[in-house]
Amino acid sequence: MIYLNCAATSRQRPACVGEAVMRAMGACGSYGRGAGSADLDAARMVFSTREKLARILGFSHPDRVCFTSGATAALNTAIRGLPRIHGRVIATAWDHNAVLRPLARLADERDVRVDLVPADGGGGIDREALASLLGEPADFLVCTHASNVTGMVCDAAGIIALAHGKGVPVVLDAAQTAGCLPFSMEGLGADVVCVTGHKALMGPTGTGAILVAPGIDLAPLVEGGTGVRSAEPRQPDVWPERLEAGTLNIHGIAGLGAALEWLAEMGVERIHAREQVLLERFLAGTDGIEGLERYGSFGGTHGAIVSLNLRGRDAYELADMLCEDYGISTRAGLHCAPRMHGALGTRSRGAVRFSFGWFTSEDDIDASCAALREIAGL
C-alpha cells in the first residue's frame, strides 16, 4: 500500500517511537501520584518531553506545555477556557471542525457571536476582511496555520501582529505544521498554540498539547485530581497541572518524547525541504492531466498537501479506484473543513486529498501521478 494520507496521521514512524512506548509500559509508574522509582521515572520522562516539545516549537516555558489527547482537545480547551468579555470571537474559513464546532457550541450556549474571515480569490485568508473584523472588539482570534485541505500556509506572524494591534489574543492551530514546518511560537507571537502528536510530530495517536504564553488566563476544560494541592476544592492555578486533570497518557507521551528526539536530530528544516521536493514532483507529475483540477495556490510556503478532482469522477469513486486498483491510500470528502470547501466551490462534491511525509518516496509520487493519468484516460 502506498500511503499518501499523512495529513490525517503518520502511518510510518521512527522505530524509536514504538520502542519507547513499550519500554514505558514496563518501566513507568504514575506521574505525580507516587514516590517510587517507577513513578519518578514517569515524572522525569514527562518533564523531559515537555522540554523537547517547547524546544521544537520555540517556546521558553516548558511548564506551560500541557498535554492533551490531541489538537482537538487542545483547541476545545483554548476556545472554552479563554475569557469572554466582549461576547465575540473571530475564526477563519480555513478552520477545521475542531475549531468550528466548539465555536458553534459557544454561540448556542453562551450567546457568543462568531465572525468568520472569508478566503480570498486564491484560497488564502482575506487580510482586508480580517482587518475589518478586527475593527470591532473581540475576545480572541483562532487562526489555522496551514489548511488541511490546500496545504497553504498563512502569514501567521502578520496576522498575529494585526490582531495584537487591536488587543486581540490569538490561538494558533498548528496541527498541520508542527514537526514539518520550522516556526517559533515566540517568534510568531502566538498566545496559544495547539498541536497534535500523531501527524508530523511522529508520535502515537492520543497525544497532543496546548502551549500557553505567560500572562494568558485560561480556565481548565476538565477538572479533577492533579497530584498537587489536593486539599483545595477548585482546580489549582499551578502550571502545567491546571490543564492536566486526571491521569496522563504516560505511554503515549513516552512515544512522543522519542519522536521529538528523533525530530531534533533530523531537523525540522530538513523534513520541510524533503516534503517540498515531493510536493513539487507531484505538481509536475500531475500538470497537464486532462480534467484534473487542483485547489488553492502553490506559491510561497506550502505544506505537502494537494487536493484535487478529476472531471467526470466522484471524489469518493476516485479515492476508491486509487485504493482498490492501484494500492494508493488518499482521503476523499470534506476533510472536516466544510467552510474551506465552501470557499473552494467543492462543498457539494468534496475532493481527493494527497498528503506526503518524510517516509513518502519518489516512487510513491510517480505511481500516484501515473495512476491519475491512467484514470483520466479511461
C-alpha positions as CSV (number, residue, x, y, z in Angstrom):
1,M,0.0,0.0,0.0
2,I,1.3,3.5,-1.0
3,Y,0.3,5.7,1.9
4,L,-0.5,9.3,0.9
5,N,-2.7,10.3,3.8
6,C,-0.1,11.9,6.1
7,A,-2.3,14.9,6.8
8,A,-4.6,12.5,8.6
9,T,-1.9,10.7,10.6
10,S,1.6,9.4,10.2
11,R,1.3,5.8,9.4
12,Q,5.0,5.1,9.4
13,R,7.0,6.4,12.4
14,P,10.6,6.1,13.5
15,A,11.2,2.7,15.2
16,C,12.3,4.5,18.4
17,V,8.7,5.6,19.0
18,G,7.2,2.2,19.4
19,E,10.2,1.1,21.4
20,A,9.7,4.0,23.8
21,V,6.0,3.2,24.3
22,M,6.8,-0.5,25.1
23,R,9.6,0.5,27.4
24,A,7.4,2.9,29.3
25,M,4.6,0.3,29.6
26,G,7.1,-1.9,31.5
27,A,9.0,0.8,33.4
28,C,6.9,3.9,34.2
29,G,4.6,4.3,37.1
30,S,2.2,7.0,37.8
31,Y,3.1,10.6,37.1
32,G,2.7,12.9,40.1
33,R,1.0,10.2,42.2
34,G,3.7,8.2,43.8
35,A,7.1,8.3,45.3
36,G,8.6,5.0,44.0
37,S,11.3,4.8,41.4
38,A,8.8,3.9,38.6
39,D,6.8,7.0,39.5
40,L,9.8,9.2,39.5
41,D,10.9,7.7,36.1
42,A,7.4,8.7,34.8
43,A,7.8,12.2,36.1
44,R,11.3,12.7,34.6
45,M,10.1,11.4,31.2
46,V,7.0,13.7,31.2
47,F,9.0,16.8,32.0
48,S,11.7,15.9,29.5
49,T,9.0,15.6,26.8
50,R,7.6,19.0,27.8
51,E,11.1,20.4,27.3
52,K,11.6,18.7,23.9
53,L,8.3,20.0,22.6
54,A,8.9,23.5,23.9
55,R,12.3,23.5,22.2
56,I,11.0,22.2,18.8
57,L,8.2,24.9,18.8
58,G,10.4,27.8,20.0
59,F,8.8,28.3,23.4
60,S,10.8,29.1,26.5
61,H,8.2,28.0,29.2
62,P,8.0,24.2,29.3
63,D,6.0,24.4,32.5
64,R,3.2,25.9,30.3
65,V,3.2,23.0,27.9
66,C,0.1,21.0,28.9
67,F,-0.5,17.5,27.4
68,T,-3.9,16.6,25.8
69,S,-5.3,13.8,23.8
70,G,-4.7,15.7,20.6
71,A,-5.2,19.0,18.8
72,T,-9.0,18.7,19.1
73,A,-8.8,18.6,22.9
74,A,-6.2,21.4,22.9
75,L,-8.4,23.6,20.7
76,N,-11.5,22.9,22.8
77,T,-9.5,23.8,25.9
78,A,-8.5,27.1,24.4
79,I,-11.9,28.0,23.0
80,R,-13.8,27.2,26.1
81,G,-11.2,28.5,28.5
82,L,-10.2,31.9,27.2
83,P,-12.0,34.8,28.9
84,R,-15.1,36.1,27.1
85,I,-15.6,39.8,27.8
86,H,-17.0,41.1,24.5
87,G,-19.0,38.1,23.6
88,R,-17.4,37.9,20.1
89,V,-14.8,35.6,18.6
90,I,-13.2,35.6,15.1
91,A,-12.3,32.5,13.2
92,T,-11.5,31.8,9.5
93,A,-12.7,29.8,6.5
94,W,-9.6,27.7,6.9
95,D,-10.6,26.3,10.2
96,H,-11.2,22.6,11.0
97,N,-14.3,21.3,12.7
98,A,-12.2,21.1,15.8
99,V,-12.5,24.9,15.8
100,L,-15.8,25.4,14.1
101,R,-17.9,23.1,16.3
102,P,-16.7,24.3,19.7
103,L,-17.3,27.8,18.5
104,A,-20.8,26.8,17.3
105,R,-21.5,25.5,20.8
106,L,-20.3,28.7,22.3
107,A,-22.7,30.6,20.1
108,D,-25.6,28.3,21.1
109,E,-24.9,28.1,24.8
110,R,-23.2,31.4,25.7
111,D,-24.7,33.7,23.1
112,V,-21.2,34.4,21.7
113,R,-21.1,35.9,18.2
114,V,-18.7,34.2,15.8
115,D,-17.5,36.1,12.8
116,L,-15.7,34.2,10.1
117,V,-12.9,35.7,7.9
118,P,-13.6,34.5,4.3
119,A,-11.0,33.1,1.9
120,D,-9.7,35.4,-0.8
121,G,-9.8,34.5,-4.5
122,G,-6.7,32.4,-4.3
123,G,-7.9,30.4,-1.3
124,G,-5.9,32.4,1.2
125,I,-7.1,34.2,4.3
126,D,-8.6,37.5,3.2
127,R,-6.5,40.0,5.1
128,E,-8.7,43.0,4.3
129,A,-11.7,41.2,5.7
130,L,-9.7,40.3,8.8
131,A,-8.6,43.9,9.3
132,S,-12.2,45.0,9.0
133,L,-13.4,42.4,11.5
134,L,-10.7,43.4,13.9
135,G,-12.1,46.9,13.9
136,E,-14.7,45.8,16.5
137,P,-13.7,44.4,19.9
138,A,-13.2,40.6,20.1
139,D,-12.2,38.2,22.8
140,F,-9.8,36.2,20.6
141,L,-9.0,35.1,17.1
142,V,-8.5,31.4,16.1
143,C,-6.1,31.1,13.2
144,T,-5.2,27.9,11.3
145,H,-1.5,27.9,10.5
146,A,-1.8,25.6,7.4
147,S,-5.0,24.5,5.7
148,N,-5.6,20.7,5.9
149,V,-7.3,21.0,2.5
150,T,-5.0,23.0,0.3
151,G,-1.7,22.9,2.3
152,M,-1.5,26.7,2.1
153,V,0.4,28.3,5.0
154,C,-0.8,31.6,6.3
155,D,1.3,34.6,7.3
156,A,0.8,33.8,10.9
157,A,3.3,36.5,12.2
158,G,1.5,39.2,10.2
159,I,-2.0,38.0,11.3
160,I,-1.0,37.8,14.9
161,A,0.6,41.3,14.8
162,L,-2.5,42.7,13.2
163,A,-4.7,41.1,16.0
164,H,-2.4,42.2,18.8
165,G,-2.5,45.7,17.4
166,K,-6.2,45.6,18.3
167,G,-5.6,43.9,21.7
168,V,-6.9,40.5,20.5
169,P,-5.1,37.4,21.6
170,V,-4.5,34.6,19.0
171,V,-4.9,30.8,19.2
172,L,-2.8,29.1,16.5
173,D,-4.0,25.7,15.3
174,A,-0.6,24.2,14.3
175,A,-1.9,20.6,13.7
176,Q,-0.6,20.6,10.1
177,T,2.7,22.4,10.7
178,A,4.2,21.2,14.0
179,G,7.0,18.9,13.1
180,C,7.2,19.7,9.3
181,L,7.4,23.5,9.1
182,P,10.0,25.3,11.1
183,F,8.5,28.0,13.3
184,S,8.8,29.6,16.7
185,M,5.8,30.2,18.9
186,E,7.5,33.2,20.5
187,G,8.8,34.4,17.1
188,L,5.3,34.4,15.7
189,G,4.0,36.0,18.9
190,A,1.2,33.4,19.3
191,D,-0.7,33.5,22.7
192,V,-1.8,29.8,22.5
193,V,-0.5,27.1,20.2
194,C,-2.4,23.8,19.8
195,V,-0.7,20.7,18.3
196,T,-1.3,17.0,17.8
197,G,1.3,14.4,18.3
198,H,0.3,11.8,15.7
199,K,0.8,13.8,12.5
200,A,4.2,15.4,11.5
201,L,5.5,15.2,15.1
202,M,5.5,11.4,14.5
203,G,4.2,10.5,17.9
204,P,1.5,8.0,18.9
205,T,-2.2,8.7,18.4
206,G,-3.9,10.1,21.6
207,T,-1.2,12.6,22.2
208,G,-1.1,16.4,21.8
209,A,-0.5,19.6,23.7
210,I,-1.6,23.1,24.3
211,L,1.2,25.7,24.8
212,V,0.0,28.8,26.7
213,A,2.1,32.0,26.8
214,P,2.7,33.7,30.2
215,G,0.0,36.2,31.0
216,I,-2.7,34.4,29.2
217,D,-5.6,33.5,31.6
218,L,-7.1,30.1,30.6
219,A,-9.7,28.2,32.6
220,P,-9.5,24.4,32.6
221,L,-11.8,22.4,30.3
222,V,-11.6,19.4,32.7
223,E,-11.2,19.5,36.5
224,G,-10.2,16.8,38.9
225,G,-7.1,15.2,40.5
226,T,-3.8,16.8,39.8
227,G,-1.5,15.3,42.4
228,V,-0.8,18.8,43.8
229,R,-2.8,21.0,46.2
230,S,-5.3,18.2,46.8
231,A,-6.9,19.9,49.7
232,E,-8.1,22.8,47.5
233,P,-11.8,22.5,46.4
234,R,-11.1,24.0,43.0
235,Q,-8.6,23.3,40.2
236,P,-5.3,24.8,41.4
237,D,-3.8,27.7,39.5
238,V,-0.5,25.9,39.0
239,W,1.1,25.1,35.6
240,P,1.0,22.7,33.9
241,E,-1.3,20.8,36.3
242,R,-4.0,23.4,35.8
243,L,-4.9,21.9,32.4
244,E,-4.0,18.3,33.2
245,A,-6.7,16.9,35.5
246,G,-6.6,13.1,35.7
247,T,-4.0,10.5,34.7
248,L,-1.8,11.4,31.8
249,N,-1.2,9.1,28.8
250,I,2.2,8.2,30.1
251,H,3.0,5.6,27.4
252,G,1.9,7.9,24.6
253,I,3.9,10.8,26.0
254,A,7.0,8.5,26.1
255,G,6.5,7.7,22.4
256,L,6.1,11.4,21.7
257,G,9.2,12.2,23.6
258,A,11.2,9.7,21.5
259,A,9.7,11.1,18.3
260,L,10.7,14.6,19.3
261,E,14.2,13.5,20.0
262,W,14.3,11.9,16.5
263,L,12.9,15.2,15.0
264,A,15.5,17.2,16.8
265,E,18.3,15.0,15.4
266,M,16.8,15.0,11.9
267,G,15.9,18.7,11.9
268,V,12.5,20.1,11.0
269,E,14.1,22.2,8.3
270,R,15.4,19.1,6.6
271,I,12.0,17.4,6.8
272,H,10.3,20.5,5.3
273,A,12.8,20.6,2.5
274,R,12.2,17.0,1.7
275,E,8.5,17.4,1.7
276,Q,8.8,20.4,-0.7
277,V,10.7,18.1,-3.1
278,L,7.9,15.6,-3.0
279,L,5.3,18.3,-3.4
280,E,7.0,19.8,-6.5
281,R,7.4,16.4,-8.0
282,F,3.7,15.7,-7.6
283,L,2.7,19.0,-9.0
284,A,4.9,18.5,-12.1
285,G,3.7,14.9,-12.5
286,T,0.0,16.0,-12.5
287,D,0.5,19.0,-14.7
288,G,-1.4,18.6,-18.0
289,I,-3.7,15.8,-16.9
290,E,-6.9,16.4,-18.8
291,G,-9.9,17.2,-16.5
292,L,-7.7,17.4,-13.3
293,E,-8.4,20.4,-11.0
294,R,-6.1,21.3,-8.1
295,Y,-7.3,23.6,-5.4
296,G,-5.6,26.6,-3.7
297,S,-2.4,28.3,-4.8
298,F,1.1,26.9,-4.7
299,G,3.3,29.9,-4.4
300,G,5.2,30.7,-1.2
301,T,5.4,28.5,1.8
302,H,3.3,25.4,1.4
303,G,2.6,22.1,3.2
304,A,2.9,18.8,1.4
305,I,-0.9,18.6,0.7
306,V,-2.7,18.7,-2.6
307,S,-6.5,18.3,-3.0
308,L,-7.9,17.7,-6.4
309,N,-10.8,16.3,-8.5
310,L,-11.0,14.6,-11.9
311,R,-13.8,15.7,-14.2
312,G,-16.5,13.1,-14.5
313,R,-15.4,11.3,-11.4
314,D,-16.9,11.5,-7.9
315,A,-14.3,12.2,-5.3
316,Y,-15.1,9.0,-3.3
317,E,-15.2,7.0,-6.5
318,L,-11.7,8.3,-7.4
319,A,-10.3,7.5,-4.0
320,D,-11.8,4.0,-4.1
321,M,-10.3,3.4,-7.5
322,L,-6.9,4.6,-6.3
323,C,-7.1,2.3,-3.3
324,E,-8.6,-0.9,-5.0
325,D,-6.9,-0.7,-8.4
326,Y,-3.6,0.9,-7.6
327,G,-3.0,0.4,-3.9
328,I,-2.8,4.1,-3.1
329,S,-4.3,5.5,0.1
330,T,-5.7,9.0,0.0
331,R,-8.6,10.8,1.6
332,A,-11.9,11.9,-0.1
333,G,-14.6,14.2,1.2
334,L,-14.7,17.5,3.1
335,H,-11.7,16.7,5.4
336,C,-13.6,18.1,8.4
337,A,-13.2,21.6,6.9
338,P,-16.6,22.4,5.3
339,R,-16.0,26.2,5.2
340,M,-12.8,25.8,3.3
341,H,-14.5,23.5,0.8
342,G,-17.3,26.1,0.5
343,A,-14.7,28.8,-0.4
344,L,-13.2,26.5,-3.0
345,G,-16.6,25.6,-4.5
346,T,-16.3,21.9,-3.6
347,R,-18.6,21.7,-0.6
348,S,-21.2,19.6,-2.6
349,R,-18.6,17.2,-4.0
350,G,-15.6,17.3,-1.8
351,A,-12.1,16.5,-3.2
352,V,-9.4,13.8,-3.0
353,R,-6.5,14.8,-0.8
354,F,-2.9,13.6,-1.4
355,S,-0.6,14.4,1.5
356,F,3.1,13.4,1.9
357,G,5.5,12.9,4.7
358,W,9.1,12.0,5.5
359,F,8.6,8.4,4.7
360,T,7.0,9.0,1.3
361,S,9.3,8.1,-1.6
362,E,9.7,9.5,-5.1
363,D,8.4,6.2,-6.4
364,D,5.2,6.7,-4.4
365,I,4.7,10.1,-6.0
366,D,5.4,8.8,-9.5
367,A,3.0,5.9,-9.1
368,S,0.2,8.2,-7.9
369,C,0.7,10.5,-10.9
370,A,0.7,7.6,-13.3
371,A,-2.5,6.3,-11.7
372,L,-4.2,9.6,-12.1
373,R,-3.1,9.9,-15.8
374,E,-4.4,6.4,-16.4
375,I,-7.8,7.0,-14.7
376,A,-8.2,10.3,-16.5
377,G,-7.8,8.4,-19.8
378,L,-10.5,5.8,-19.0
